[in-house]
Amino acid sequence: MNPAPARILVLTAGFGEGHNAAARNLAAALDAEHGPGTAHLADLFALVSPRLNAVTRRAYLAAINRTPRLWSRFFAWLDRARPLPRHLWVFRREQACLARLLADIQPAAVCSTYPVYGFMLDALAAAGGLRAPHVNVVTDSISIHSLWLLPRCAAWYVPNPDTAAVLADAGIPAERIHALGFPVPALLSDHAAPLHPPNLAAGHRPRVLFIINSGTRHAEATARRLLAEPDWEVTCAVGRDEALRQRLHALAARRPAPAVILGWTDQIPRLLLTHHVVISKAGGATTQEAVAARCPIIVNQVVPGQEEGNHELLRRHRIGAYAPDPDAVIATLRTAFAGRGARWREWRAALEPLARPHAARAIARHLLASIPPPPPPLCHAMRDKARGDGEGAARTLSPHHG
């Protein structure tokens, strides 16, 4: 059966890479499933006020990295006080932009990977400005903020059954919760088979990937300790810190085992597939990409609030470990690789039930299949009647309101 014509509006925001990564990967999957141009990707905060958005993003990063306790209290207050939708007027410019987008695009569905959009869409639906179903793609695990739960949605797509259980306990109808995974890059599903780390049981060197995120504590000290290990192959991705890259590159050049020091890179999915372990903070995108790649994670930092659930997911399923300082990182890795990787194999096996590398395509297919077909054209008499008394009924039966 040919798919019904559809255009999907995918909304994201740059406050945490998980939102953007999920949106990009889902948009690519929608285009792959339904044809180029199916997905329209938009960050309303960047569209409305690029400069303010850049400043706000920097302030957000500073808060989670430099004052994590203060950020934790603010995050908890948002969850408890629930200022939205009472103070939705704060986002009136973004909501006006969204209304214009909806009028221009006429989407068959709206998909958001950032929870604030749900309140804007609720308000527009109440005013008759949204007739398409709205779905949330939840980018966190287990510790689910109330912002994700309060708006009315046709569906919630969540990364794992553990998170689905949390939503069900919060009162979300089970039939609207779909544990199809976190949308990860297509590489993790389409080309993963030939990419894998060497066999530890056969005596090959362990490969360790260290992702240095903005604000990562003990970053340089940890990298130096890793590079001092003579029997491990080490890859460090340092982001945009060119000075740190040069210092680590000088150290790497003097060691006997292979080492690669990278700046900013878009090859993290490929690196996850080819390394035995990744050391990283418990960010949403990195955690879910590592799970999909079946690459155990050594968590060296947990941002209070949104990342606590990601760490809890790993702890609950006994995958990897928490190692907050260089000594703990090295000790954990030595334990994992001892006995030709006995503990590492346990971690890898524990990842299998959670890995959903095809999640983006699965969500895209489910979403496209759930869109109701367009109504048949009306004759003149029926069209006149619809104009007279059908608007209220159409609003009542909007898929957005379930």
Phi, psi and omega per residue, in radians:
M1 nan 2.323 3.133
N2 -1.254 2.406 3.132
P3 -1.157 2.574 3.114
A4 -1.211 2.565 3.084
P5 -0.985 2.377 -3.076
A6 -2.730 2.587 2.959
R7 -2.323 2.289 -3.042
I8 -1.984 2.194 3.040
L9 -1.567 2.107 -3.131
V10 -1.933 2.041 -3.063
L11 -1.812 2.368 3.140
T12 -2.450 3.080 3.066
A13 -2.682 2.637 -3.005
G14 -1.540 0.412 3.130
F15 -1.669 1.372 -3.020
G16 1.869 2.247 -3.045
E17 -1.185 -0.380 -3.131
G18 -1.025 -0.705 3.139
H19 -1.099 -0.830 -3.121
N20 -1.164 -0.742 -3.129
A21 -1.087 -0.797 3.128
A22 -1.069 -0.740 -3.115
A23 -1.156 -0.803 3.136
R24 -1.046 -0.807 -3.070
N25 -1.214 -0.645 3.089
L26 -1.191 -0.717 3.116
A27 -1.070 -0.726 3.095
A28 -1.104 -0.694 3.136
A29 -1.184 -0.683 3.095
L30 -1.086 -0.742 3.093
D31 -1.136 -0.661 3.134
A32 -1.177 -0.620 -3.100
E33 -1.394 -0.661 -2.925
H34 -2.089 -0.062 3.121
G35 1.952 2.600 3.140
P36 -0.960 2.417 3.141
G37 1.581 -0.030 3.107
T38 -1.103 -0.786 -3.094
A39 -1.623 2.405 2.986
H40 -2.055 1.954 -3.053
L41 -1.665 2.313 -3.092
A42 -2.557 2.391 2.962
D43 -1.949 1.793 -3.039
L44 -1.152 -0.567 -3.135
F45 -1.165 -0.682 3.095
A46 -1.270 -0.596 -3.140
L47 -1.202 -0.755 -3.034
V48 -1.287 -0.764 -3.059
S49 -2.583 1.454 -3.064
P50 -1.006 -0.743 -3.098
R51 -1.195 -0.814 3.107
L52 -1.085 -0.678 3.117
N53 -1.080 -0.735 3.124
A54 -1.111 -0.735 3.121
V55 -1.137 -0.750 -3.124
T56 -1.130 -0.691 3.108
R57 -1.120 -0.714 3.102
R58 -1.126 -0.681 3.115
A59 -1.142 -0.676 3.101
Y60 -1.087 -0.807 3.128
L61 -1.108 -0.697 3.113
A62 -1.109 -0.689 -3.115
A63 -1.143 -0.808 -3.069
I64 -1.288 -0.435 -3.094
N65 -1.654 -0.669 -3.034
R66 -1.719 -0.516 -3.138
T67 -2.285 1.088 -3.048
P68 -1.069 -0.585 3.136
R69 -1.184 -0.722 3.087
L70 -1.109 -0.743 3.095
W71 -1.082 -0.705 3.133
S72 -1.046 -0.736 3.136
R73 -1.163 -0.707 3.116
F74 -1.140 -0.741 3.135
F75 -1.069 -0.758 3.129
A76 -1.170 -0.655 3.093
W77 -1.087 -0.765 3.099
L78 -1.008 -0.707 -3.118
D79 -1.183 -0.663 -3.040
R80 -1.477 -0.789 -3.030
A81 -1.382 -0.472 3.101
R82 0.899 1.123 -3.094
P83 -1.205 -0.292 3.070
L84 -1.772 2.486 0.165
P85 -1.580 0.123 -3.058
R86 -0.976 -0.692 -3.069
H87 -1.915 0.629 -3.141
L88 -1.133 -0.308 3.132
W89 -1.019 -0.399 3.113
V90 -1.030 -0.529 -3.093
F91 -1.851 0.531 -3.053
R92 -1.114 -0.602 3.132
R93 -1.214 -0.703 3.095
E94 -1.149 -0.656 3.129
Q95 -1.182 -0.658 3.084
A96 -1.131 -0.695 3.087
C97 -1.090 -0.724 3.122
L98 -1.114 -0.723 3.116
A99 -1.049 -0.715 3.113
R100 -1.141 -0.733 3.116
L101 -1.056 -0.782 -3.135
L102 -1.080 -0.711 3.135
A103 -1.178 -0.660 -3.113
D104 -1.302 -0.759 -3.005
I105 -1.508 -0.569 -3.048
Q106 0.908 1.010 -3.043
P107 -1.199 2.642 3.035
A108 -1.392 -0.340 3.076
A109 -2.792 2.706 3.079
V110 -2.114 2.252 -3.087
C111 -2.132 2.198 -3.126
S112 -2.097 2.384 3.082
T113 -1.869 0.134 3.096
Y114 -2.278 2.207 -2.868
P115 -1.216 -0.439 -3.082
V116 -1.065 -0.533 -3.106
Y117 -1.065 -0.498 -3.129
G118 -1.010 -0.645 -3.133
F119 -1.244 -0.667 3.075
M120 -1.098 -0.741 -3.124
L121 -1.184 -0.623 3.056
D122 -1.039 -0.800 -3.124
A123 -1.126 -0.719 3.133
L124 -1.184 -0.640 3.104
A125 -1.133 -0.712 3.136
A126 -1.115 -0.521 3.131
A127 -1.575 0.058 3.141
G128 1.464 0.203 -3.102
G129 -1.646 0.083 3.113
L130 -2.465 2.053 3.100
R131 -1.930 -0.204 -3.092
A132 -1.530 2.688 3.072
P133 -1.193 2.566 3.097
H134 -1.990 2.327 3.102
V135 -2.219 2.603 3.071
N136 -1.819 2.330 2.938
V137 -1.816 1.806 -3.039
V138 -1.352 2.174 -3.043
T139 -1.717 -0.026 3.118
D140 -1.862 2.916 3.070
S141 -2.136 2.358 2.943
I142 1.163 -1.041 3.130
S143 -1.473 1.464 -3.003
I144 -1.677 2.092 -3.130
H145 -1.204 2.602 -3.136
S146 -1.094 -0.392 3.089
L147 -1.004 -0.551 3.117
W148 -1.270 -0.458 -2.916
L149 -1.719 -0.460 -2.978
L150 -1.290 -0.739 3.125
P151 -1.138 2.675 3.109
R152 -1.443 2.276 -3.084
C153 -2.345 2.662 3.011
A154 -1.310 -0.485 -3.111
A155 -2.818 2.655 2.971
W156 -2.102 2.137 3.040
Y157 -1.730 2.154 -3.045
V158 -2.140 2.757 -2.984
P159 -1.363 -0.294 -3.053
N160 -2.850 2.851 3.130
P161 -1.083 -0.543 3.104
D162 -1.025 -0.735 3.131
T163 -1.272 -0.632 3.076
A164 -1.028 -0.693 3.130
A165 -1.122 -0.648 3.109
V166 -1.113 -0.771 3.122
L167 -1.126 -0.706 3.122
A168 -1.109 -0.722 3.101
D169 -1.128 -0.475 3.117
A170 -1.417 -0.039 3.072
G171 1.772 0.082 3.071
I172 -1.261 2.280 3.140
P173 -1.013 2.337 -3.052
A174 -1.017 -0.585 -3.092
E175 -1.231 -0.211 3.113
R176 -1.740 -0.006 -3.112
I177 -1.829 2.201 -3.084
H178 -2.251 1.901 -3.116
A179 -1.513 1.233 -3.081
L180 -1.682 -0.090 3.108
G181 1.911 3.094 3.086
F182 -1.687 2.304 -3.118
P183 -1.130 1.891 3.139
V184 -1.877 2.893 -3.119
P185 -1.032 2.596 -3.103
A186 -1.043 -0.487 -3.141
L187 -0.955 -0.606 -3.081
L188 -1.235 -0.245 3.085
S189 -2.021 -0.708 -3.010
D190 -1.362 -0.551 -3.033
H191 -2.239 0.337 -3.014
A192 -1.307 -0.504 -2.990
A193 -0.949 -0.847 -3.114
P194 -1.390 -0.093 -3.092
L195 -1.828 2.023 -3.140
H196 -2.791 2.728 3.105
P197 -1.280 2.740 3.129
P198 -1.149 2.777 -3.023
N199 -1.315 1.967 3.116
L200 -1.173 -0.614 -3.121
A201 -1.110 -0.425 3.117
A202 -1.551 0.060 3.065
G203 1.654 0.155 3.134
H204 -1.262 2.751 3.140
R205 -1.171 2.463 2.981
P206 -1.164 2.534 3.055
R207 -1.961 2.182 -3.077
V208 -2.061 2.232 3.079
L209 -1.883 2.206 3.099
F210 -2.034 2.010 3.111
I211 -1.751 2.010 -3.126
I212 -1.656 1.885 3.139
N213 -1.559 2.878 3.078
S214 -1.006 2.158 3.099
G215 1.471 0.093 3.136
T216 -1.052 2.215 -3.130
R217 -1.308 2.549 3.076
H218 1.017 0.477 -3.015
A219 -1.065 -0.949 -3.074
E220 -1.175 -0.681 3.128
A221 -1.096 -0.709 3.113
T222 -1.145 -0.765 3.135
A223 -1.075 -0.717 3.129
R224 -1.120 -0.697 3.114
R225 -1.145 -0.695 3.112
L226 -1.105 -0.760 -3.108
L227 -1.229 -0.310 3.094
A228 -1.427 -0.193 3.114
E229 -1.384 2.047 -3.000
P230 -1.332 -0.303 -2.988
D231 -1.874 0.094 -3.139
W232 -1.942 2.473 2.936
E233 -1.502 2.266 -2.990
V234 -2.159 2.345 2.975
T235 -2.155 2.193 3.088
C236 -1.992 2.178 3.034
A237 -1.854 1.883 -2.968
V238 -1.713 0.027 -3.126
G239 1.280 -2.384 -3.035
R240 -1.718 0.235 3.125
D241 -1.490 1.547 -3.043
E242 -1.180 -0.620 3.129
A243 -1.117 -0.763 3.100
L244 -1.130 -0.692 3.126
R245 -1.028 -0.750 -3.120
Q246 -1.173 -0.702 3.126
R247 -1.116 -0.760 -3.134
L248 -1.230 -0.595 3.106
H249 -1.076 -0.693 3.102
A250 -1.102 -0.685 3.087
L251 -1.181 -0.733 -3.093
A252 -1.107 -0.577 -3.092
A253 -1.165 -0.339 -3.066
R254 -1.759 -0.001 -3.080
R255 -1.668 2.700 -3.092
P256 -1.318 -0.632 -3.107
A257 -1.487 2.698 -3.128
P258 -1.051 2.505 3.058
A259 -2.594 2.482 3.126
V260 -2.234 2.269 3.094
I261 -1.994 2.020 -3.066
L262 -1.903 2.595 2.934
G263 -1.490 -2.427 3.060
W264 -1.160 2.392 -3.116
T265 -2.543 2.579 3.019
D266 -1.795 0.300 -3.078
Q267 -1.770 0.284 -3.114
I268 -0.996 -0.763 3.116
P269 -1.012 -0.748 3.117
R270 -1.135 -0.696 3.127
L271 -1.138 -0.666 3.107
L272 -1.098 -0.631 -3.136
L273 -1.236 -0.459 -2.993
T274 -1.878 0.040 3.105
H275 -1.997 2.684 -3.121
H276 -1.351 -0.627 -3.036
V277 -2.514 2.556 3.002
V278 -2.081 2.415 3.023
I279 -1.845 2.161 -3.055
S280 -2.876 2.842 2.939
K281 -1.264 2.871 -3.000
A282 -1.501 0.862 3.102
G283 -1.186 2.681 -3.076
G284 -1.061 -0.866 -3.092
A285 -1.154 -0.840 -3.100
T286 -1.098 -0.770 -3.138
T287 -1.052 -0.832 -3.074
Q288 -1.255 -0.597 3.069
E289 -1.180 -0.681 3.092
A290 -1.128 -0.720 3.096
V291 -1.069 -0.798 -3.140
A292 -1.113 -0.578 3.126
A293 -1.468 -0.062 -3.101
R294 1.030 0.705 3.130
C295 -1.898 1.892 -3.117
P296 -0.999 2.615 -3.014
I297 -2.033 2.289 2.906
I298 -1.728 1.898 -3.091
V299 -1.463 2.145 3.128
N300 -1.910 -0.027 3.097
Q301 -2.812 2.441 3.093
V302 -2.246 1.994 3.064
V303 -1.246 2.191 -3.120
P304 -0.992 2.492 3.130
G305 1.675 -1.778 -2.953
Q306 -1.191 -0.419 -3.106
E307 -1.662 -0.179 -3.112
E308 -1.108 -0.648 3.128
G309 -1.202 -0.598 3.077
N310 -1.097 -0.767 3.099
H311 -1.135 -0.696 3.126
E312 -1.095 -0.651 3.092
L313 -1.025 -0.797 -3.141
L314 -1.180 -0.724 -3.140
R315 -1.136 -0.750 -3.102
R316 -1.086 -0.622 -3.107
H317 -1.729 0.146 3.057
R318 0.996 0.898 3.128
I319 -1.996 2.075 3.106
G320 1.194 -2.645 -3.069
A321 -2.825 2.910 3.032
Y322 -1.753 2.168 -3.094
A323 -2.396 1.623 -2.970
P324 -1.408 -0.085 -3.128
D325 -2.489 2.897 -3.060
P326 -0.999 -0.710 3.139
D327 -1.059 -0.761 -3.131
A328 -1.167 -0.657 3.112
V329 -1.058 -0.868 -3.094
I330 -1.146 -0.746 3.137
A331 -1.095 -0.709 3.139
T332 -1.143 -0.746 3.138
L333 -1.148 -0.710 3.115
R334 -1.075 -0.704 3.081
T335 -1.122 -0.721 -3.108
A336 -1.128 -0.648 -3.052
F337 -1.612 -0.122 3.139
A338 -1.112 2.642 -3.141
G339 1.075 0.659 -3.119
R340 0.964 0.702 2.976
G341 1.502 0.535 -3.101
A342 -1.061 -0.857 -3.140
R343 -1.180 -0.651 3.116
W344 -1.044 -0.695 3.138
R345 -1.136 -0.579 3.071
E346 -1.130 -0.758 3.110
W347 -1.090 -0.778 -3.108
R348 -1.082 -0.727 3.116
A349 -1.130 -0.637 3.139
A350 -1.189 -0.384 3.120
L351 -1.327 -0.453 -3.019
E352 -0.945 -0.838 -3.111
P353 -1.162 -0.383 -3.103
L354 -1.602 -0.390 -3.025
A355 -1.183 2.178 3.083
R356 -2.333 1.256 -3.083
P357 -1.165 -0.313 -3.126
H358 -1.677 0.285 -2.994
A359 -1.030 -0.734 -3.091
A360 -1.050 -0.791 3.122
R361 -1.178 -0.659 -3.135
A362 -1.115 -0.764 3.119
I363 -1.147 -0.758 -3.139
A364 -1.041 -0.797 -3.133
R365 -1.122 -0.773 -3.132
H366 -1.098 -0.768 -3.128
L367 -1.115 -0.817 -3.139
L368 -1.109 -0.676 -3.136
A369 -1.211 -0.423 -3.077
S370 -1.527 -0.162 -3.137
I371 -1.267 2.163 -3.141
P372 -1.158 2.531 3.124
P373 -1.143 2.670 3.110
P374 -1.126 2.564 -3.131
P375 -1.179 2.664 3.103
P376 -1.143 2.672 3.135
P377 -1.065 2.496 -3.115
L378 -1.585 2.558 2.965
C379 -1.272 2.972 -3.048
H380 -1.040 -0.766 -3.099
A381 -1.132 -0.756 3.139
M382 -1.170 -0.646 3.131
R383 -1.119 -0.700 3.109
D384 -1.102 -0.727 3.134
K385 -1.135 -0.713 3.141
A386 -1.087 -0.663 3.126
R387 -1.147 -0.576 -3.066
G388 -1.364 -0.792 -3.009
D389 -2.314 0.139 -3.067
G390 -1.596 -0.261 -3.006
E391 -1.131 -0.761 -3.128
G392 -1.128 -0.725 3.126
A393 -1.131 -0.701 3.132
A394 -1.073 -0.673 -3.138
R395 -1.176 -0.701 -3.133
T396 -1.116 -0.651 -3.063
L397 -1.624 0.184 3.133
S398 -0.953 2.313 3.126
P399 -0.990 -0.490 -3.127
H400 -1.064 -0.540 -3.106
H401 -1.618 -0.003 3.069
G402 1.058 nan nan
